[in-house]
Amino acid sequence: GAGVSQSPRYKVAKRGQDVALRCDPISGHVSLFWYQQALGQGPEFLTYFQNEAQLDKSGLPSDRFFAERPEGSVSTLKIQRTQQEDSAVYLCASWRIPGELFFGEGSRLTVL
Amino acid sequence: SQQGEEDPQALSIQEGENATMNCSYKTSINNLQWYRQNSGRGLVHLILIRSNEREKHSGRLRVTLDTSKKSSSLLITASRAADTASYFCATDDSGGYQKVTFGIGTKLQVIP
């Protein structure tokens, strides 16, 4: 596609529910990042993929967070047993070569 | 954790005035980038400056980089109401795979 596509744009979950957020990067972009952005804050790094390999998951806040990119293109961020503190915008970004990151519009998660 | 720290956190100016935002970071870098984010949207890349560059221009944007002080500034000249947004600096580590981390941002309001 022309840009990075994320879905859903908005998700409301009840506390304890599992959610899955999808990212479709720009075709041919090898590297993919996930970020979490709380209201009024900058994006906080969660995890990084190069093709299908998850090279860095140091930013995942707990073992309830899991990300995958099985075929090196589409990626899914899964949050199990959601908590209120998980409420944030989840941003996906990709690049073909290191430099400019291309961002999706984000998925806004609200946990009630 | 955030690598960079922008200053000021909020800035309000009149249309036509110049806006200057500063960013400080902690570790050695390859590149420093500035991104813009309109409310509720994803981030958009503005400009990239490499660690061996001191100044770069793009349209009404001027970026400086001082690696000895680990700081950068973004100047927007002749501001417009449409420049109202949050601005983030981002750095990639000189080691490893060039993980990109963001600052907390400067919220700019340009009053018509």
Backbone of each chain as ProteinMPNN parsed JSONL, in Angstrom:
{"seq_chain_A": "GAGVSQSPRYKVAKRGQDVALRCDPISGHVSLFWYQQALGQGPEFLTYFQNEAQLDKSGLPSDRFFAERPEGSVSTLKIQRTQQEDSAVYLCASWRIPGELFFGEGSRLTVL", "coords_chain_A": {"N_chain_A": [[0.823, -1.202, 0.0], [0.192, 2.391, -0.084], [0.904, 3.675, 2.249], [1.68, 3.236, 5.777], [-0.518, 1.102, 7.356], [-2.857, 0.866, 9.94], [-4.911, -1.081, 12.095], [-7.493, -1.921, 14.512], [-8.584, 1.553, 14.225], [-9.667, 2.609, 16.497], [-10.23, 1.18, 19.651], [-12.177, -0.175, 22.145], [-11.931, -1.766, 25.153], [-12.914, -4.076, 27.643], [-11.672, -4.324, 30.949], [-9.379, -6.91, 31.377], [-9.913, -8.202, 29.046], [-8.65, -9.604, 25.961], [-6.717, -8.066, 23.371], [-6.004, -7.381, 19.913], [-3.849, -5.762, 17.761], [-3.302, -4.507, 14.56], [-0.732, -4.087, 12.103], [0.127, -2.97, 8.95], [2.798, -2.64, 7.104], [4.632, -0.439, 4.845], [5.082, -1.788, 1.634], [7.903, -3.805, 1.142], [9.38, -2.669, 3.142], [11.724, -3.43, 5.428], [12.233, -3.159, 8.131], [10.445, -2.804, 11.187], [8.742, -1.03, 13.661], [7.162, -0.857, 16.862], [5.423, 1.422, 18.905], [4.347, 2.916, 21.971], [2.135, 5.409, 22.926], [1.331, 7.545, 25.383], [-1.15, 9.874, 26.546], [-0.274, 13.145, 25.779], [2.423, 12.614, 25.832], [5.638, 11.553, 24.491], [6.275, 9.104, 21.858], [6.884, 5.87, 23.101], [9.274, 3.382, 22.855], [8.489, 0.05, 22.004], [8.958, -2.489, 20.63], [10.96, -4.128, 18.073], [11.266, -5.244, 14.739], [13.124, -7.008, 12.302], [12.579, -7.94, 9.188], [11.106, -11.059, 9.713], [12.155, -11.465, 12.156], [12.259, -10.793, 15.561], [14.091, -8.482, 16.919], [14.45, -6.886, 19.103], [12.817, -6.615, 22.062], [12.715, -5.151, 24.275], [11.236, -3.007, 25.226], [8.656, -3.8, 25.776], [6.098, -3.663, 28.112], [5.209, -5.639, 29.904], [4.768, -9.211, 30.428], [2.328, -9.59, 29.366], [2.175, -8.447, 26.971], [2.675, -9.04, 23.56], [4.265, -9.505, 20.466], [4.248, -10.131, 16.96], [5.49, -11.078, 13.714], [5.08, -12.88, 11.447], [5.551, -13.469, 8.666], [7.2, -11.55, 7.853], [5.991, -9.239, 6.983], [3.086, -8.056, 7.566], [2.329, -7.13, 10.917], [1.38, -8.015, 14.246], [0.314, -6.758, 17.304], [-0.288, -7.97, 20.389], [-2.233, -7.794, 23.281], [-2.715, -9.177, 26.31], [-5.244, -9.838, 28.751], [-6.093, -7.114, 29.389], [-5.316, -4.048, 31.076], [-6.188, -1.015, 32.821], [-4.081, 0.767, 32.67], [-2.999, 0.203, 30.246], [-4.217, 1.715, 28.394], [-3.775, 3.747, 25.67], [-2.251, 5.219, 22.735], [-1.248, 3.155, 20.149], [1.409, 2.969, 18.081], [2.64, 2.18, 14.887], [5.527, 1.831, 12.897], [7.638, 1.976, 9.997], [10.64, 1.338, 8.073], [12.607, 1.314, 5.045], [15.354, 1.53, 4.684], [17.649, 2.491, 7.25], [16.708, 5.586, 8.678], [14.413, 7.848, 7.704], [11.413, 7.335, 9.395], [8.306, 5.845, 8.693], [5.105, 6.404, 9.702], [2.07, 4.834, 10.854], [-1.42, 5.765, 11.384], [-2.067, 5.076, 13.906], [-3.413, 3.104, 16.633], [-5.931, 3.635, 18.826], [-6.319, 2.667, 22.042], [-8.666, 2.074, 24.51], [-9.176, 1.145, 27.74], [-11.628, -0.009, 29.794]], "CA_chain_A": [[0.0, 0.0, 0.0], [0.893, 3.65, -0.184], [1.424, 4.087, 3.533], [1.533, 2.243, 6.845], [-1.931, 1.003, 7.709], [-3.091, 0.238, 11.237], [-6.322, -1.331, 12.431], [-8.496, -0.878, 14.295], [-8.152, 2.897, 14.638], [-10.143, 2.791, 17.867], [-10.649, -0.07, 20.278], [-12.56, -0.081, 23.542], [-11.909, -3.112, 25.724], [-13.174, -4.182, 29.08], [-10.502, -4.809, 31.678], [-9.27, -8.372, 31.365], [-10.123, -8.696, 27.68], [-7.482, -9.622, 25.091], [-6.869, -7.278, 22.147], [-4.981, -7.564, 18.88], [-3.714, -4.569, 16.929], [-2.619, -4.94, 13.342], [0.039, -3.111, 11.346], [0.502, -3.366, 7.595], [3.799, -1.631, 6.749], [4.839, -0.176, 3.431], [5.653, -2.953, 0.965], [9.355, -3.741, 0.959], [10.056, -2.137, 4.326], [12.267, -4.556, 6.176], [12.225, -2.91, 9.582], [9.145, -2.384, 11.729], [8.777, -0.651, 15.078], [5.935, -0.551, 17.602], [5.571, 2.4, 19.979], [3.173, 3.223, 22.79], [2.122, 6.843, 23.219], [0.336, 7.992, 26.355], [-1.651, 11.218, 26.26], [0.639, 14.237, 26.099], [3.806, 12.133, 25.918], [6.236, 11.106, 23.24], [6.198, 7.648, 21.643], [7.831, 5.023, 23.852], [9.628, 2.18, 22.104], [8.05, -1.241, 22.524], [9.632, -3.64, 20.039], [11.508, -3.908, 16.736], [11.433, -6.409, 13.873], [13.791, -6.928, 11.009], [11.85, -9.027, 8.544], [10.253, -11.759, 10.682], [12.901, -11.627, 13.404], [12.058, -9.772, 16.587], [15.45, -8.268, 17.4], [14.47, -6.153, 20.368], [11.5, -6.489, 22.693], [13.036, -4.63, 25.599], [10.282, -2.003, 25.651], [7.345, -4.368, 26.12], [5.988, -3.366, 29.546], [4.991, -6.836, 30.727], [4.601, -10.426, 29.622], [1.003, -9.593, 28.739], [2.35, -7.865, 25.641], [3.326, -9.982, 22.659], [4.213, -9.03, 19.087], [4.747, -11.083, 15.971], [5.531, -10.654, 12.306], [5.471, -14.225, 11.002], [6.013, -13.563, 7.279], [8.054, -10.408, 7.561], [5.278, -8.06, 6.483], [2.101, -7.637, 8.563], [2.676, -7.411, 12.313], [0.29, -7.924, 15.202], [0.64, -6.528, 18.713], [-1.366, -8.554, 21.193], [-2.196, -7.477, 24.71], [-3.599, -10.107, 27.028], [-5.772, -9.419, 30.075], [-5.824, -5.673, 29.396], [-5.467, -3.262, 32.29], [-6.466, 0.392, 32.511], [-2.837, 1.476, 32.322], [-2.656, -0.09, 28.852], [-4.879, 2.706, 27.539], [-2.775, 4.57, 24.983], [-2.223, 5.042, 21.283], [-0.176, 2.242, 19.729], [1.877, 3.42, 16.775], [3.516, 1.295, 14.135], [6.337, 2.573, 11.927], [8.541, 1.111, 9.235], [11.561, 1.956, 7.132], [13.287, 0.407, 4.148], [16.721, 1.639, 5.175], [17.627, 3.382, 8.419], [16.546, 7.001, 8.356], [13.051, 8.317, 7.922], [10.399, 6.368, 9.788], [6.969, 6.122, 8.19], [4.172, 6.006, 10.75], [0.641, 4.717, 10.653], [-2.221, 6.725, 12.14], [-2.156, 4.611, 15.28], [-4.616, 2.455, 17.175], [-6.203, 4.182, 20.171], [-6.928, 1.649, 22.913], [-9.233, 2.532, 25.783], [-9.548, 0.007, 28.587], [-12.584, 0.465, 30.814]], "C_chain_A": [[0.858, 1.253, 0.0], [1.529, 4.056, 1.132], [1.3, 2.948, 4.52], [0.073, 2.265, 7.304], [-2.085, 0.278, 9.041], [-4.587, 0.044, 11.455], [-6.422, -2.123, 13.727], [-7.944, 0.493, 14.683], [-8.534, 3.16, 16.09], [-10.605, 1.433, 18.397], [-10.985, 0.221, 21.737], [-12.644, -1.508, 24.074], [-12.27, -3.043, 27.194], [-11.924, -4.748, 29.745], [-10.519, -6.333, 31.717], [-9.43, -8.996, 29.989], [-8.792, -8.706, 26.936], [-7.761, -8.759, 23.858], [-5.722, -7.582, 21.187], [-5.01, -6.352, 17.965], [-2.845, -4.936, 15.734], [-1.88, -3.777, 12.682], [0.436, -3.701, 10.011], [1.515, -2.334, 7.095], [3.833, -1.4, 5.236], [5.552, -1.383, 2.818], [7.156, -2.776, 0.759], [10.109, -3.18, 2.145], [10.436, -3.292, 5.242], [12.052, -4.382, 7.677], [10.889, -2.358, 10.019], [9.277, -2.155, 13.214], [7.347, -0.533, 15.603], [6.286, 0.424, 18.725], [4.244, 2.522, 20.723], [3.244, 4.709, 23.135], [0.98, 7.162, 24.172], [-0.023, 9.437, 26.039], [-0.637, 12.274, 26.694], [2.099, 13.848, 26.2], [4.355, 11.803, 24.531], [6.065, 9.607, 23.075], [7.284, 6.921, 22.423], [8.022, 3.723, 23.083], [9.094, 0.932, 22.799], [8.906, -2.384, 21.981], [10.015, -3.343, 18.597], [11.655, -5.236, 16.014], [12.297, -6.049, 12.678], [13.334, -8.167, 10.256], [10.996, -9.744, 9.595], [10.925, -11.886, 12.05], [12.645, -10.456, 14.354], [13.398, -9.561, 17.283], [15.509, -7.567, 18.745], [13.039, -6.081, 20.888], [11.647, -5.897, 24.09], [12.018, -3.626, 26.116], [8.912, -2.542, 26.013], [7.176, -4.292, 27.636], [5.772, -4.578, 30.442], [4.832, -8.037, 29.82], [3.179, -10.567, 29.087], [1.056, -9.07, 27.304], [3.163, -8.825, 24.78], [3.192, -9.446, 21.237], [4.779, -10.091, 18.166], [4.677, -10.493, 14.583], [5.941, -11.889, 11.499], [6.014, -14.312, 9.577], [6.814, -12.341, 6.867], [7.336, -9.224, 6.94], [4.316, -7.576, 7.559], [2.568, -8.036, 9.967], [1.436, -7.248, 13.18], [0.861, -7.726, 16.598], [-0.555, -7.034, 19.52], [-1.165, -8.183, 22.659], [-3.212, -8.385, 25.389], [-4.04, -9.489, 28.347], [-5.528, -7.921, 30.27], [-6.124, -5.046, 30.751], [-5.683, -1.807, 31.885], [-5.205, 1.135, 32.085], [-2.36, 1.156, 30.909], [-3.303, 0.898, 27.889], [-3.841, 3.665, 26.978], [-3.029, 4.471, 23.483], [-1.023, 4.169, 20.955], [0.168, 2.575, 18.273], [2.804, 2.383, 16.171], [4.27, 2.15, 13.12], [7.266, 1.613, 11.207], [9.518, 1.953, 8.432], [12.199, 0.893, 6.255], [14.771, 0.355, 4.502], [16.711, 2.606, 6.34], [17.592, 4.848, 8.021], [15.138, 7.409, 8.695], [12.117, 7.163, 8.262], [9.051, 6.805, 9.225], [5.974, 5.543, 9.19], [2.775, 5.765, 10.202], [-0.086, 5.743, 11.51], [-2.41, 6.306, 13.591], [-3.466, 3.908, 15.593], [-4.804, 2.967, 18.599], [-6.955, 3.146, 20.977], [-7.409, 2.309, 24.194], [-9.697, 1.307, 26.547], [-10.415, 0.514, 29.726], [-12.521, -0.384, 32.07]], "O_chain_A": [[2.085, 1.186, 0.074], [2.574, 4.706, 1.142], [0.878, 1.845, 4.173], [-0.484, 3.322, 7.601], [-1.514, -0.793, 9.245], [-5.41, 0.873, 11.064], [-5.532, -2.921, 14.024], [-6.942, 0.579, 15.394], [-7.816, 3.846, 16.818], [-11.266, 0.658, 17.705], [-10.177, 0.793, 22.469], [-13.344, -2.351, 23.512], [-11.964, -2.073, 27.887], [-11.21, -5.56, 29.156], [-11.53, -6.956, 32.044], [-9.122, -10.171, 29.788], [-7.905, -7.909, 27.24], [-8.886, -8.718, 23.36], [-4.63, -7.981, 21.592], [-6.063, -5.964, 17.459], [-1.804, -5.58, 15.869], [-2.343, -2.637, 12.702], [1.006, -4.79, 9.941], [1.113, -1.241, 6.696], [3.152, -2.079, 4.467], [6.494, -1.927, 3.395], [7.617, -1.745, 0.27], [11.34, -3.205, 2.166], [9.585, -4.02, 5.754], [11.733, -5.333, 8.391], [10.273, -1.552, 9.322], [9.846, -2.972, 13.938], [6.436, -0.153, 14.867], [7.303, 0.276, 19.403], [3.172, 2.267, 20.173], [4.279, 5.205, 23.579], [-0.193, 7.06, 23.81], [0.717, 10.134, 25.345], [-0.197, 12.287, 27.843], [2.93, 14.658, 26.608], [3.624, 11.78, 23.541], [5.747, 8.908, 24.037], [8.451, 7.312, 22.405], [7.057, 3.055, 22.712], [9.226, 0.774, 24.012], [9.501, -3.147, 22.742], [9.473, -2.431, 17.973], [12.106, -6.226, 16.59], [12.215, -4.952, 12.125], [13.655, -9.295, 10.631], [10.231, -9.09, 10.303], [10.307, -12.369, 12.999], [12.798, -9.291, 13.988], [13.796, -10.358, 18.132], [16.516, -7.652, 19.448], [12.156, -5.543, 20.22], [10.811, -6.115, 24.966], [11.936, -3.406, 27.324], [8.078, -1.79, 26.517], [8.019, -4.802, 28.374], [6.12, -4.542, 31.623], [4.768, -7.904, 28.597], [2.86, -11.556, 28.428], [0.111, -9.23, 26.531], [4.191, -9.352, 25.205], [2.12, -8.983, 20.847], [5.672, -10.851, 18.541], [3.926, -9.556, 14.308], [7.033, -11.928, 10.933], [6.866, -15.158, 9.305], [7.074, -12.123, 5.684], [7.977, -8.307, 6.427], [4.701, -6.755, 8.392], [3.118, -9.117, 10.177], [0.555, -6.442, 12.88], [1.774, -8.438, 17.017], [-1.683, -6.575, 19.343], [-0.057, -8.258, 23.19], [-4.404, -8.36, 25.08], [-3.307, -8.722, 28.972], [-4.838, -7.515, 31.205], [-7.043, -5.45, 31.463], [-5.397, -1.416, 30.753], [-5.259, 2.027, 31.238], [-1.412, 1.774, 30.425], [-2.975, 0.918, 26.703], [-3.115, 4.316, 27.729], [-3.907, 3.737, 23.03], [0.086, 4.418, 21.428], [-0.666, 2.476, 17.374], [3.638, 1.791, 16.856], [3.708, 3.086, 12.552], [7.634, 0.568, 11.741], [9.265, 3.123, 8.146], [12.322, -0.267, 6.647], [15.364, -0.719, 4.605], [15.835, 3.467, 6.41], [18.338, 5.294, 7.15], [14.718, 7.324, 9.849], [12.031, 6.167, 7.543], [8.699, 7.983, 9.272], [5.996, 4.349, 9.486], [2.348, 6.391, 9.232], [0.534, 6.494, 12.263], [-2.865, 7.102, 14.413], [-4.477, 4.092, 14.916], [-3.953, 2.762, 19.465], [-8.085, 2.786, 20.647], [-6.658, 3.01, 24.872], [-10.513, 0.527, 26.056], [-9.994, 1.356, 30.52], [-13.254, -0.128, 33.025]]}, "seq_chain_B": "SQQGEEDPQALSIQEGENATMNCSYKTSINNLQWYRQNSGRGLVHLILIRSNEREKHSGRLRVTLDTSKKSSSLLITASRAADTASYFCATDDSGGYQKVTFGIGTKLQVIP", "coords_chain_B": {"N_chain_B": [[11.959, 4.067, 27.993], [12.543, 7.609, 27.543], [14.72, 9.008, 25.227], [15.349, 11.573, 24.369], [14.881, 15.015, 25.295], [12.675, 17.57, 25.02], [12.527, 21.122, 24.817], [10.987, 24.249, 24.891], [8.275, 22.606, 26.731], [5.839, 23.463, 25.966], [4.71, 25.937, 23.682], [3.63, 29.068, 22.662], [2.85, 31.184, 20.063], [2.548, 34.118, 17.925], [1.148, 34.196, 14.658], [3.437, 34.354, 11.979], [5.646, 34.902, 13.523], [8.839, 33.526, 14.606], [9.547, 30.152, 15.619], [11.28, 28.388, 18.046], [12.575, 25.318, 19.013], [14.089, 23.122, 21.313], [16.234, 20.28, 21.796], [17.568, 17.798, 23.843], [19.814, 15.06, 24.24], [21.049, 11.779, 25.233], [22.917, 9.697, 24.548], [25.546, 8.589, 22.248], [24.984, 9.212, 18.797], [23.788, 8.272, 15.463], [22.082, 9.626, 13.71], [19.873, 12.453, 13.939], [16.505, 13.231, 14.143], [13.611, 15.18, 13.321], [10.174, 15.194, 14.005], [6.724, 15.735, 13.3], [3.506, 15.977, 14.797], [0.166, 16.068, 14.325], [-2.819, 16.622, 16.182], [-4.216, 13.625, 17.279], [-3.252, 12.156, 15.175], [-0.815, 10.246, 13.218], [2.841, 10.315, 13.352], [4.809, 12.549, 11.396], [7.585, 12.696, 9.319], [9.993, 15.297, 9.379], [12.66, 16.316, 9.041], [16.045, 15.194, 8.743], [19.15, 15.042, 10.341], [22.536, 14.311, 10.091], [25.094, 12.882, 12.216], [27.521, 14.005, 11.594], [26.958, 16.43, 10.554], [26.234, 19.923, 10.94], [24.321, 21.818, 10.525], [21.152, 22.128, 8.921], [18.83, 22.791, 6.314], [15.407, 23.045, 5.364], [13.038, 24.209, 3.437], [11.019, 26.241, 5.378], [12.201, 25.36, 7.638], [14.877, 25.027, 9.94], [17.517, 23.218, 11.147], [19.783, 22.598, 13.754], [22.696, 20.952, 15.01], [24.556, 19.984, 17.77], [26.914, 17.977, 18.635], [28.752, 17.843, 20.657], [27.538, 18.96, 22.815], [25.391, 17.399, 22.908], [22.886, 18.176, 21.773], [20.136, 19.652, 19.964], [18.468, 21.968, 17.79], [15.352, 23.107, 16.522], [14.187, 25.335, 14.224], [11.434, 27.096, 13.171], [10.559, 29.221, 10.738], [8.696, 32.256, 10.122], [6.034, 31.507, 11.064], [2.939, 29.673, 10.669], [-0.613, 29.31, 11.156], [-1.243, 26.711, 10.551], [0.974, 25.336, 11.343], [0.604, 24.59, 13.895], [0.984, 22.068, 16.181], [2.41, 19.074, 17.663], [5.866, 18.647, 18.243], [8.559, 16.469, 17.829], [11.787, 15.317, 18.738], [13.986, 12.77, 17.568], [16.244, 10.152, 18.076], [18.746, 7.916, 16.853], [20.54, 5.189, 18.057], [24.082, 4.928, 18.026], [25.157, 2.46, 18.191], [24.452, -1.022, 17.603], [21.302, -1.77, 16.078], [20.342, 0.668, 15.308], [18.166, 1.663, 16.834], [15.349, 3.68, 17.296], [14.559, 6.343, 19.323], [12.349, 8.554, 21.024], [11.795, 11.963, 22.087], [9.992, 13.858, 24.624], [8.507, 15.843, 23.495], [7.458, 19.03, 22.073], [4.775, 21.147, 22.384], [3.367, 23.115, 20.068], [1.647, 26.096, 19.578], [0.251, 28.139, 17.203], [-0.968, 31.244, 16.897], [-3.516, 32.712, 15.031]], "CA_chain_B": [[12.39, 5.377, 28.499], [12.729, 8.563, 26.483], [16.119, 9.39, 25.04], [15.493, 13.009, 24.225], [14.043, 15.879, 26.107], [12.463, 18.815, 24.308], [12.378, 22.312, 25.628], [10.048, 24.089, 26.0], [7.253, 21.585, 26.529], [4.739, 24.125, 25.271], [5.116, 27.215, 23.117], [2.522, 29.739, 22.003], [3.372, 32.362, 19.367], [1.671, 34.72, 16.934], [1.451, 33.881, 13.26], [4.481, 35.214, 11.418], [6.834, 34.852, 14.379], [9.64, 32.314, 14.518], [9.428, 29.232, 16.757], [12.49, 27.601, 18.266], [12.435, 24.217, 19.949], [15.381, 22.496, 21.597], [16.204, 18.865, 22.151], [18.821, 17.256, 24.363], [19.793, 13.593, 24.254], [22.005, 11.257, 26.216], [23.962, 8.784, 24.075], [26.067, 8.872, 20.912], [23.952, 8.956, 17.785], [24.089, 8.358, 14.04], [21.229, 10.653, 13.121], [18.818, 13.044, 14.755], [15.39, 13.585, 13.262], [12.471, 15.887, 13.887], [8.878, 14.749, 13.523], [5.577, 16.56, 13.665], [2.301, 15.192, 15.012], [-1.084, 16.78, 14.528], [-3.635, 15.984, 17.2], [-4.948, 12.43, 16.875], [-2.692, 11.578, 13.96], [0.515, 9.659, 13.34], [3.949, 11.253, 13.22], [5.296, 12.8, 10.039], [8.995, 13.079, 9.315], [10.281, 16.644, 8.864], [14.036, 16.541, 8.606], [17.055, 14.339, 9.365], [20.499, 15.589, 10.315], [23.487, 13.26, 10.466], [25.952, 13.29, 13.341], [28.666, 14.783, 11.105], [26.448, 17.704, 10.045], [26.002, 20.909, 11.996], [23.121, 22.599, 10.23], [20.443, 21.683, 7.728], [17.651, 23.598, 6.03], [14.394, 22.486, 4.475], [11.956, 25.182, 3.396], [11.026, 27.161, 6.53], [12.804, 24.656, 8.781], [16.334, 25.021, 10.08], [17.918, 22.355, 12.262], [21.202, 22.588, 14.115], [23.105, 19.823, 15.844], [25.818, 20.138, 18.482], [27.146, 16.669, 19.243], [29.545, 17.988, 21.893], [26.583, 19.273, 23.878], [24.279, 16.46, 22.749], [21.669, 18.966, 21.679], [19.703, 20.071, 18.639], [17.357, 22.905, 17.806], [14.515, 23.217, 15.324], [13.644, 26.674, 14.039], [10.412, 27.261, 12.13], [10.466, 30.648, 10.47], [7.435, 32.778, 9.571], [5.08, 30.445, 11.405], [1.56, 29.746, 10.186], [-1.551, 28.6, 12.034], [-1.186, 25.292, 10.197], [2.137, 24.719, 12.003], [0.171, 24.136, 15.225], [1.18, 20.619, 16.268], [3.494, 18.697, 18.574], [7.113, 18.379, 17.527], [9.387, 15.53, 18.578], [13.07, 14.901, 18.197], [14.203, 11.322, 17.659], [17.642, 9.799, 17.84], [19.037, 6.491, 16.743], [21.783, 4.805, 18.714], [25.184, 4.644, 17.11], [25.461, 1.042, 18.257], [23.331, -1.922, 17.348], [20.522, -1.704, 14.855], [19.824, 2.03, 15.149], [16.882, 1.833, 17.517], [14.946, 5.088, 17.293], [13.814, 6.729, 20.51], [11.756, 9.882, 20.903], [11.668, 12.833, 23.24], [8.631, 14.043, 25.135], [7.814, 16.721, 22.573], [7.069, 20.428, 22.299], [3.457, 21.433, 21.813], [3.403, 24.462, 19.502], [0.391, 26.703, 19.154], [0.439, 29.366, 16.437], [-2.235, 31.976, 16.978], [-3.693, 33.509, 13.793]], "C_chain_B": [[12.653, 6.291, 27.32], [14.201, 8.921, 26.419], [16.265, 10.892, 25.067], [14.553, 13.761, 25.136], [13.898, 17.198, 25.375], [12.206, 19.952, 25.292], [12.035, 23.467, 24.689], [9.048, 22.972, 25.745], [6.043, 22.16, 25.825], [5.186, 25.516, 24.851], [3.933, 27.814, 22.367], [3.047, 31.027, 21.377], [2.317, 32.904, 18.409], [2.112, 34.285, 15.538], [2.474, 34.877, 12.719], [5.754, 35.221, 12.243], [7.6, 33.549, 14.117], [9.449, 31.465, 15.783], [10.715, 28.427, 16.852], [12.229, 26.553, 19.34], [13.789, 23.544, 20.101], [15.196, 21.059, 22.039], [17.565, 18.488, 22.715], [18.698, 15.74, 24.431], [20.99, 13.089, 25.038], [23.166, 10.456, 25.619], [24.483, 9.216, 22.706], [25.058, 8.444, 19.859], [24.547, 8.902, 16.381], [23.369, 9.547, 13.411], [20.325, 11.234, 14.187], [17.736, 13.497, 13.789], [14.369, 14.4, 14.044], [11.207, 15.399, 13.191], [7.808, 15.707, 14.032], [4.377, 15.631, 13.826], [1.118, 16.123, 15.221], [-1.946, 15.95, 15.476], [-4.386, 14.785, 16.639], [-4.408, 11.735, 15.642], [-1.358, 10.907, 14.242], [1.59, 10.722, 13.178], [4.391, 11.357, 11.765], [6.722, 13.303, 10.121], [9.171, 14.468, 8.708], [11.675, 16.73, 8.263], [14.965, 15.615, 9.388], [18.398, 15.035, 9.247], [21.447, 14.518, 10.82], [24.455, 13.795, 11.513], [27.154, 14.108, 12.88], [28.236, 16.112, 10.463], [26.165, 18.642, 11.206], [24.719, 21.685, 11.785], [22.493, 22.061, 8.945], [19.178, 22.513, 7.566], [16.698, 22.804, 5.153], [13.209, 23.431, 4.5], [12.066, 26.169, 4.545], [11.654, 26.545, 7.773], [14.323, 24.786, 8.752], [16.665, 24.194, 11.323], [19.41, 22.517, 12.491], [21.467, 21.397, 15.034], [24.461, 20.123, 16.446], [26.079, 18.833, 19.232], [27.974, 16.776, 20.523], [28.641, 18.285, 23.079], [25.393, 18.31, 23.873], [22.956, 17.225, 22.705], [21.403, 19.357, 20.236], [18.627, 21.129, 18.804], [16.65, 22.874, 16.456], [13.935, 24.617, 15.305], [12.63, 26.628, 12.904], [10.257, 28.754, 11.912], [9.09, 31.005, 9.906], [6.294, 31.796, 9.802], [3.678, 30.758, 10.88], [0.666, 28.994, 11.156], [-1.49, 27.1, 11.79], [0.031, 24.576, 10.792], [1.793, 24.235, 13.407], [0.175, 22.618, 15.273], [2.149, 20.35, 17.409], [4.704, 18.284, 17.751], [8.014, 17.534, 18.418], [10.744, 15.377, 17.911], [13.232, 13.397, 18.434], [15.653, 11.045, 17.324], [17.77, 8.298, 17.652], [20.436, 6.237, 17.262], [22.872, 4.522, 17.696], [25.611, 3.188, 17.168], [24.266, 0.221, 17.845], [22.606, -1.632, 16.051], [19.893, -0.342, 14.618], [18.39, 2.14, 15.642], [16.558, 3.308, 17.628], [14.119, 5.368, 18.535], [13.467, 8.21, 20.424], [11.814, 10.646, 22.21], [10.208, 13.006, 23.627], [7.841, 15.075, 24.319], [7.617, 18.143, 23.042], [5.739, 20.644, 21.613], [3.459, 22.896, 21.368], [2.004, 24.906, 19.118], [0.721, 28.005, 18.435], [-0.913, 30.055, 16.339], [-2.394, 32.863, 15.747], [-3.851, 34.998, 14.103]], "O_chain_B": [[12.95, 5.822, 26.221], [14.848, 9.113, 27.449], [17.175, 11.431, 25.697], [13.58, 13.223, 25.665], [14.893, 17.881, 25.132], [11.742, 19.759, 26.416], [12.772, 23.655, 23.721], [8.988, 22.445, 24.633], [5.301, 21.435, 25.162], [5.936, 26.186, 25.56], [3.311, 27.148, 21.539], [3.621, 31.867, 22.07], [1.323, 32.238, 18.119], [3.292, 34.042, 15.284], [2.387, 36.079, 12.969], [6.83, 35.514, 11.721], [7.088, 32.613, 13.502], [9.22, 31.994, 16.87], [11.18, 27.857, 15.865], [11.732, 26.857, 20.425], [14.542, 23.414, 19.136], [14.158, 20.675, 22.577], [18.597, 18.821, 22.133], [17.612, 15.204, 24.652], [21.844, 13.871, 25.457], [24.284, 10.526, 26.129], [23.916, 10.111, 22.08], [24.366, 7.438, 20.015], [25.643, 9.404, 16.13], [23.958, 10.353, 12.69], [20.045, 10.598, 15.204], [18.026, 14.079, 12.743], [14.284, 14.312, 15.269], [11.17, 15.216, 11.974], [7.973, 16.385, 15.047], [4.237, 14.641, 13.108], [1.08, 16.88, 16.191], [-1.808, 14.729, 15.554], [-5.105, 14.904, 15.647], [-5.042, 10.819, 15.118], [-0.832, 10.983, 15.352], [1.291, 11.884, 12.902], [4.351, 10.384, 11.012], [7.034, 14.213, 10.889], [8.59, 14.785, 7.67], [11.849, 17.161, 7.123], [14.705, 15.293, 10.547], [18.746, 15.556, 8.187], [21.199, 13.891, 11.849], [24.611, 15.005, 11.675], [27.749, 14.829, 13.68], [29.062, 16.827, 9.896], [25.889, 18.2, 12.321], [24.1, 22.155, 12.74], [23.178, 21.609, 8.028], [18.537, 22.892, 8.546], [17.114, 22.004, 4.316], [12.455, 23.457, 5.473], [13.077, 26.858, 4.683], [11.637, 27.151, 8.844], [14.962, 24.673, 7.706], [16.149, 24.452, 12.41], [20.197, 22.566, 11.546], [20.577, 20.913, 15.733], [25.404, 20.473, 15.736], [25.543, 18.608, 20.317], [27.904, 15.896, 21.381], [28.943, 17.908, 24.211], [24.506, 18.395, 24.722], [22.039, 16.963, 23.482], [22.307, 19.391, 19.402], [17.953, 21.184, 19.832], [17.258, 22.648, 15.41], [13.271, 25.037, 16.252], [12.941, 26.171, 11.804], [9.858, 29.474, 12.828], [8.413, 30.175, 9.299], [5.669, 31.316, 8.856], [3.295, 31.911, 10.68], [1.138, 28.133, 11.898], [-1.665, 26.308, 12.716], [0.109, 23.349, 10.75], [2.593, 23.548, 14.041], [-0.534, 21.959, 14.512], [2.648, 21.279, 18.045], [4.577, 17.653, 16.702], [8.209, 17.833, 19.596], [10.847, 15.317, 16.686], [12.68, 12.839, 19.382], [16.216, 11.633, 16.401], [17.005, 7.515, 18.216], [21.381, 6.961, 16.953], [22.617, 3.948, 16.637], [26.343, 2.722, 16.295], [23.159, 0.752, 17.751], [23.226, -1.289, 15.044], [18.987, -0.223, 13.794], [17.516, 2.651, 14.942], [17.414, 4.103, 18.017], [13.103, 4.716, 18.775], [14.196, 9.006, 19.831], [11.875, 10.062, 23.292], [9.312, 12.393, 23.046], [6.62, 15.158, 24.452], [7.609, 18.43, 24.239], [5.582, 20.368, 20.424], [3.544, 23.803, 22.195], [1.273, 24.195, 18.429], [1.392, 28.874, 18.993], [-1.868, 29.519, 15.775], [-1.518, 33.673, 15.446], [-4.008, 35.806, 13.188]]}, "name": "protein", "num_of_chains": 2, "seq": "GAGVSQSPRYKVAKRGQDVALRCDPISGHVSLFWYQQALGQGPEFLTYFQNEAQLDKSGLPSDRFFAERPEGSVSTLKIQRTQQEDSAVYLCASWRIPGELFFGEGSRLTVLSQQGEEDPQALSIQEGENATMNCSYKTSINNLQWYRQNSGRGLVHLILIRSNEREKHSGRLRVTLDTSKKSSSLLITASRAADTASYFCATDDSGGYQKVTFGIGTKLQVIP"}
